[in-house]
Amino acid sequence: MPIYRMNIHKCSSSLVFCALILAILFILGCGKESYEDGKIGITIKKIGSDLNDRWSLKGVIVETVKPGSTADNRIRAGELISYIIDERQIANKKDFRNALGDALKEDKKAILRISKVVSALNPDDLGIMVKPDPEERGVLVFDVNPGSKADKVGIKLNTVIYTIDGTPVKNVEQYNQEISQKLLSSGKVTINLAREIVAPKISKVGIEEEDGGGKGVVVKKLEMLEVEGSPASMEGIKEGDLITHVIDEMSIVDIKSYKKAMKKASEADRVIFKRGELGGIKLTLIDALGEIGDTRAVEPLIKALLSNDRWIRRSAAKSLASMNDPRIIQPLIAHLPEASEPDPEVRRSAAEALAKMQPLEAIEPLALALRDSSLGVRLLAGYALGRIGEPATAVLIQARQDPDSKVRDIAVATLGAVGGKVVKEELKKVLEDQNEESTVKLTAIQALYKIGDPESIAVLKKIETTGDPRISAFIKELLGEESPSM
């Protein structure tokens, strides 16, 4: 039985423009033809050609949702379905051949989920950087260091990473945590990612596969079908990779294509309904308001922060972060606590904006954000407190006593950015604390080195001769570099 995941984001709007879009959609754009899908509990309606031509919208509109159905509370009336995604888990060669053949049949495209085992000393050695995936499948690779371990195993730009050693990664912070822990503990990691294959038929994909013990199929051999390679080799697929899933993204343009896609997806393990351009109209408008930078855009953007749609809040917060208007301070402070704002991307934008504006009223909320579950938010909160400077000293010293060493570490690093006599005394206490973790002490050493006055350097030289050998070696390495200005 397929698992239906409704992945369409609503366009609930505080902006008149989007309300007009919806009004046009229902009053002018929808034709009379409709279809009731009793299996998941929705009635869909086609988009009229007038609206299709005017707005270039493709898909079908959800007219009604049956209470208590599969779709209830997952999809709402008025939303646009532009793709139905059929995802099949592979157990053996037969599964693979059937699923891949079905996916290539219509549009000559298929997405393969592949597990690659990568050996690396640490995340830097791995050599990739990721960013949030707008469709919440995992995270997206946006940078690959040439010659890195990731590059050598065929990980490419714009790759979706689904899992790390079988653990789903839904955001950048979770990815960073998982990848660091796995590489630290074993020196290798299994990354499950997606690559798109374009080929007219299976024989042109360029893969010779063998059963993978019920977990998928293993790439036994890559066939070089053309001078430049094959679709599989061009997409970074390597011998030994494990193919775990075949995904077919089926474009929906009318009711007929919807019915056909749902029939095809009846054999899938999971079916995803993908949002179309309707939500993007509003997000594009909000982004544009931020780019304009006009003070008249402030109030609409602040109102957009109140949306129940986190994509709209993300876009609004990002736009506000580029502005410098005192009216945005309190709304952003209100979206900084994790208890009131569940989306880490919104909290991150709030912290970034407050770092630029340096308002004193943000000191306490930023101090609380040092305990955020998102590493990115914690780091930006520390950066903001450092930018505020001396007025933030007291909350940073208090955070230095936090039970969580990660919070203490950021607080100590931020104290180094603030500087001053009180800060130097606190950093000396960190180094003298027999119970403090070595990572926090190393951060304190870097903070004193950053301050760089004769008193701070003298403290470091003293610790170098009397401290832990590892810490002494770190100080010696620091002081052996170009001396800081005094």
C-alpha positions in Angstrom: 0.0 0.0 0.0 1.6 3.3 -1.0 2.3 5.9 1.7 0.8 9.2 0.5 2.8 12.3 1.5 1.1 15.5 0.7 4.0 18.0 -0.1 2.0 20.9 -1.4 2.5 24.2 0.4 -0.5 26.5 0.8 -0.7 30.1 -0.4 -2.6 31.6 2.5 -1.9 35.3 2.1 -1.9 38.6 4.0 -1.0 40.3 0.7 -3.8 41.4 -1.6 -1.9 40.3 -4.7 -2.0 36.6 -3.7 -5.7 36.8 -2.7 -6.4 38.1 -6.2 -4.5 35.2 -7.7 -6.7 32.8 -5.8 -9.8 34.7 -6.8 -8.8 34.6 -10.4 -8.0 31.0 -10.1 -11.4 30.0 -8.9 -13.6 32.6 -10.7 -11.9 32.8 -14.1 -9.3 30.0 -14.3 -11.1 26.8 -13.4 -13.0 24.8 -16.0 -16.2 22.9 -15.2 -14.5 19.5 -15.5 -13.8 17.8 -12.1 -12.9 14.4 -10.8 -13.4 12.7 -7.4 -10.5 10.6 -6.2 -12.2 8.5 -3.6 -9.0 6.6 -2.8 -7.3 9.5 -1.1 -10.4 11.7 -0.6 -10.0 14.7 -2.9 -11.9 16.3 -5.7 -9.8 18.0 -8.3 -10.7 20.5 -11.0 -8.9 21.3 -14.2 -7.3 24.7 -14.8 -9.0 26.6 -17.6 -7.0 27.5 -20.7 -7.5 31.2 -20.0 -5.6 31.0 -16.7 -3.1 28.6 -18.1 -2.2 30.9 -20.9 -2.1 34.0 -18.7 -0.1 32.7 -15.7 1.6 29.6 -17.2 0.2 27.4 -14.4 0.3 23.7 -15.0 -1.6 21.1 -12.9 -4.9 20.5 -11.3 -6.6 22.4 -8.5 -7.9 20.7 -5.4 -11.5 21.6 -5.1 -12.6 19.7 -2.0 -11.0 17.5 0.7 -13.1 14.8 2.4 -12.9 15.0 6.2 -11.2 11.9 7.7 -9.6 10.9 4.4 -6.0 10.2 3.7 -5.7 13.8 2.3 -7.4 15.4 5.3 -5.1 17.8 7.2 -2.4 17.2 4.6 -3.7 19.1 1.6 -6.2 21.9 1.4 -8.8 23.1 -1.1 -7.3 25.6 -3.5 -3.8 24.0 -3.8 -2.2 23.2 -7.1 -0.9 19.7 -7.9 1.8 19.9 -10.5 3.7 16.6 -10.0 2.9 13.1 -8.6 6.1 11.3 -7.5 6.2 7.6 -7.5 9.0 6.2 -5.2 9.7 2.5 -5.2 12.1 0.7 -2.9 14.3 -1.9 -4.7 14.8 -5.4 -3.3 16.4 -7.2 -6.3 17.2 -7.0 -10.0 13.6 -7.7 -11.1 12.3 -4.8 -8.9 15.0 -2.6 -10.4 14.3 -3.4 -14.0 10.5 -3.1 -13.6 10.7 0.2 -11.8 13.3 1.8 -14.0 11.5 0.6 -17.2 8.2 2.2 -15.9 10.0 5.5 -15.0 11.7 5.8 -18.4 8.6 4.9 -20.4 6.9 8.3 -20.6 9.5 11.1 -20.3 12.8 9.1 -20.6 13.8 10.3 -17.1 14.3 8.5 -13.8 15.8 9.4 -10.4 17.9 6.8 -8.7 18.5 6.8 -4.9 22.0 5.5 -4.4 24.0 4.6 -1.3 27.7 5.4 -1.5 30.2 4.5 1.2 32.8 7.3 1.7 35.9 7.2 3.9 37.0 10.5 5.3 38.8 11.8 8.4 36.3 14.6 9.0 33.7 16.8 7.2 36.4 19.0 5.7 38.1 15.9 4.3 34.8 14.8 2.9 34.6 18.1 0.9 31.0 19.0 0.4 28.7 21.8 1.7 24.9 21.5 1.9 22.0 23.8 2.1 18.2 23.3 2.9 16.1 21.5 0.4 13.0 23.5 -0.4 11.0 20.3 -1.0 12.1 18.8 2.3 13.5 15.6 0.8 16.8 16.0 2.7 19.6 18.5 2.0 21.1 19.8 -1.2 24.8 19.7 -2.1 25.8 23.2 -3.3 29.6 22.9 -3.2 32.0 20.1 -3.9 35.8 20.6 -3.4 37.7 19.3 -6.4 39.8 16.2 -5.6 38.0 15.7 -2.2 36.7 12.3 -1.1 33.2 13.2 -2.1 34.3 14.3 -5.5 36.2 11.1 -6.0 33.2 8.9 -5.3 31.0 10.9 -7.6 29.0 13.2 -5.4 28.0 16.2 -7.6 26.4 19.7 -7.2 22.7 19.9 -6.6 22.6 16.3 -5.3 19.8 15.6 -2.8 21.1 13.7 0.2 18.4 11.7 1.9 20.1 9.7 4.7 23.4 9.3 6.6 24.0 5.7 7.6 20.2 5.1 7.3 19.2 8.2 9.4 17.0 10.6 7.5 18.5 14.2 7.4 15.8 16.9 7.2 17.9 20.0 7.7 21.5 21.3 7.5 22.1 21.1 11.3 21.0 17.5 11.5 23.2 16.6 8.5 26.3 18.3 10.1 25.7 16.5 13.4 25.2 13.1 11.8 28.2 13.4 9.4 30.5 14.6 12.1 29.6 11.9 14.6 29.8 9.1 12.0 33.2 10.2 10.6 34.6 10.7 14.1 33.5 7.3 15.3 34.3 5.1 12.2 36.1 7.2 9.6 33.5 6.3 7.0 29.9 7.0 6.2 27.1 5.7 3.9 25.4 8.6 2.1 22.1 7.9 0.4 21.6 10.4 -2.4 19.7 11.0 -5.7 20.9 11.4 -9.3 18.7 11.9 -12.3 19.2 9.5 -15.3 18.1 10.5 -18.8 18.0 7.6 -21.2 15.6 6.3 -23.9 15.5 2.8 -22.4 17.1 0.6 -19.8 19.8 -0.7 -22.1 21.1 2.8 -22.6 21.5 3.7 -18.9 24.9 2.0 -18.8 24.6 -0.1 -15.7 25.2 -3.8 -15.2 23.7 -4.7 -11.8 23.6 -7.6 -9.4 21.4 -8.4 -6.4 22.4 -6.6 -3.2 21.1 -9.1 -0.7 17.6 -7.8 -0.6 18.6 -4.2 0.0 18.7 -3.2 -3.6 21.0 -3.8 -6.5 24.8 -3.2 -6.6 26.4 -1.6 -9.6 28.6 -4.4 -10.9 29.9 -2.7 -14.0 29.5 0.6 -15.8 29.1 0.4 -19.5 30.7 3.1 -21.6 28.1 3.4 -24.3 29.3 6.7 -25.9 32.6 8.5 -26.2 31.9 10.6 -23.2 30.5 7.8 -21.1 27.0 6.7 -20.3 24.1 8.4 -18.5 25.0 6.6 -15.3 28.7 7.4 -15.4 28.0 11.0 -16.3 25.9 11.3 -13.1 28.7 10.1 -10.8 27.5 6.6 -10.4 30.4 4.2 -9.5 30.9 0.5 -9.5 30.0 -0.8 -6.0 27.2 1.8 -5.4 24.0 0.4 -4.0 20.8 1.5 -5.8 18.0 1.5 -3.2 15.1 3.3 -4.9 13.8 4.3 -8.3 11.8 7.6 -8.4 9.5 8.7 -11.2 8.4 12.3 -11.2 5.2 12.5 -13.3 4.1 15.9 -14.6 0.4 16.7 -14.1 -1.2 19.0 -16.7 -4.8 17.9 -16.5 -7.3 15.4 -15.0 -6.3 12.7 -17.5 -2.6 12.9 -16.6 -3.6 12.9 -12.9 -5.6 9.7 -13.3 -2.8 8.0 -15.3 -0.2 9.0 -12.7 -2.2 7.8 -9.8 -2.8 4.4 -11.5 0.9 4.1 -12.2 1.7 5.0 -8.6 -0.5 2.3 -7.2 2.5 0.0 -7.1 4.7 2.6 -5.3 6.0 2.4 -1.7 5.5 6.1 -1.3 3.6 8.7 -3.3 4.4 12.4 -3.0 2.3 15.2 -4.2 4.6 18.1 -5.3 3.6 21.7 -5.1 3.6 23.7 -8.3 4.1 27.4 -9.1 1.1 28.7 -7.2 2.9 29.0 -3.9 6.0 30.4 -5.7 4.0 33.4 -6.9 3.7 34.6 -3.4 7.3 33.8 -2.4 8.6 35.6 -5.4 6.6 38.6 -4.5 7.9 38.6 -0.9 11.5 38.2 -2.1 11.0 41.1 -4.5 9.7 43.3 -1.7 12.9 42.7 0.2 15.1 43.4 -2.8 13.4 46.7 -3.4 14.4 47.9 0.1 11.7 50.5 0.2 10.4 51.3 3.7 6.9 50.7 2.4 7.8 47.0 2.2 8.4 46.7 5.9 4.8 46.4 7.0 3.8 43.8 4.4 6.8 41.7 5.2 6.1 41.9 9.0 2.6 40.7 8.3 3.9 37.8 6.2 5.9 36.7 9.3 2.6 35.8 10.9 1.7 33.3 8.1 1.1 29.7 9.1 3.1 28.7 6.0 6.7 28.4 7.0 7.9 29.0 3.4 6.3 32.4 3.5 7.8 33.1 6.9 11.2 32.0 5.6 11.0 34.3 2.6 9.7 37.2 4.7 12.4 36.8 7.4 15.2 36.6 4.8 13.9 39.8 3.1 13.7 41.6 6.5 17.3 40.5 7.3 18.4 42.7 4.4 16.7 45.8 5.8 17.8 48.3 8.5 14.6 49.6 9.9 13.8 49.8 13.7 10.3 48.5 13.1 11.6 45.1 12.3 13.5 44.6 15.6 10.6 43.4 17.8 8.9 41.2 15.2 12.3 39.4 14.6 12.9 39.1 18.3 9.5 37.4 18.6 10.6 34.9 16.0 14.0 34.2 17.6 12.8 31.7 20.3 12.4 28.1 19.3 9.3 27.9 21.4 7.5 30.5 19.2 9.2 29.8 15.8 9.6 26.1 14.8 11.5 26.8 11.6 15.3 27.1 12.2 15.7 29.0 8.9 13.4 31.8 10.1 15.2 31.9 13.5 18.5 32.0 11.6 17.4 35.0 9.5 16.1 36.8 12.7 19.5 36.3 14.4 21.3 37.5 11.3 19.2 40.7 11.1 19.7 41.4 14.8 23.5 41.0 14.3 23.4 43.8 11.7 21.3 46.1 13.8 22.8 45.4 17.2 19.8 46.4 19.4 20.3 46.3 23.1 16.8 44.9 23.7 17.9 41.8 21.8 20.6 40.8 24.3 18.5 38.6 26.5 16.7 36.8 23.6 20.0 36.3 21.8 21.5 34.8 25.0 18.6 32.3 25.1 19.2 31.5 21.4 22.7 30.3 22.4 20.8 27.1 23.5 18.9 26.7 20.3 18.8 23.2 18.8 20.1 24.5 15.5 23.9 25.1 15.4 23.4 27.8 12.8 21.1 29.8 15.1 23.5 29.4 18.0 26.5 30.6 16.1 24.6 33.6 14.7 23.3 34.4 18.1 26.8 34.4 19.4 28.0 36.5 16.5 25.2 39.0 17.2 26.1 39.3 20.9 29.7 39.8 19.9 28.7 42.6 17.6 26.7 44.3 20.4 29.9 44.2 22.4 30.5 45.2 26.0 26.7 45.5 27.0 26.5 41.7 26.3 29.3 40.7 28.6 27.1 39.8 31.6 24.9 37.4 29.6 27.9 35.8 28.0 29.6 35.2 31.4 26.4 33.6 32.6 26.2 31.4 29.5 29.8 30.4 30.3 28.3 28.4 33.2 25.8 26.6 31.1 25.6 22.7 31.6 25.9 22.3 27.8 29.5 22.5 26.6 28.4 23.6 23.1 26.8 26.7 24.7 29.8 27.3 26.8 32.1 27.0 23.8 30.1 29.6 21.8 29.9 31.9 24.8 33.7 31.8 25.3 34.4 32.4 21.6 32.0 35.4 21.7 33.8 36.8 24.8 36.9 36.9 22.7 35.2 39.2 20.2 34.0 41.5 23.0 37.3 41.9 24.8 38.0 44.1 27.9 39.4 43.5 31.4 36.4 41.6 32.7 36.4 39.3 29.7 40.1 38.5 30.1 39.6 37.6 33.7 36.8 35.3 32.8 38.9 33.6 30.1 41.6 33.0 32.7 39.0 31.3 34.9 38.1 29.0 32.0 41.7 27.9 31.6 42.1 27.4 35.4 38.9 25.3 35.6 40.0 21.7 36.2 36.5 20.5 35.2 36.2 22.3 32.0 36.3 20.4 28.7 39.5 20.7 26.6 37.5 21.9 23.6 36.2 24.9 25.6 39.7 25.6 26.9 41.1 25.6 23.3 38.4 28.1 22.4 39.4 30.3 25.4 43.0 30.2 24.2 41.9 31.3 20.8 39.9 34.1 22.4 42.8 35.4 24.3 45.0 35.2 21.3 42.4 37.2 19.4 42.4 39.9 22.0 46.2 39.9 21.6 47.3 42.5 24.1 50.5 41.8 26.2 48.5 40.7 29.2 46.6 38.1 27.2 49.8 36.8 25.5 51.5 36.5 28.9 48.6 34.4 30.2 49.0 32.1 27.2 52.8 31.8 27.7 52.2 30.8 31.3 49.6 28.2 30.4 52.0 26.9 27.7 54.6 25.9 30.4 52.3 24.6 33.1 49.2 23.2 31.2 48.1 20.0 29.6 50.6 18.9 26.9 48.0 19.0 24.1 47.0 22.5 25.2 50.6 23.6 25.5 51.2 22.3 21.9 48.2 24.3 20.7 49.5 27.5 22.3 53.0 27.0 21.0 51.5 26.6 17.5 49.5 29.8 17.9 52.4 31.8 19.2 54.7 30.4 16.6 52.5 32.1 13.9 52.8 35.8 13.1 52.5 37.7 16.3 49.3 39.6 16.8 49.6 43.4 16.9 50.1 44.8 20.4 
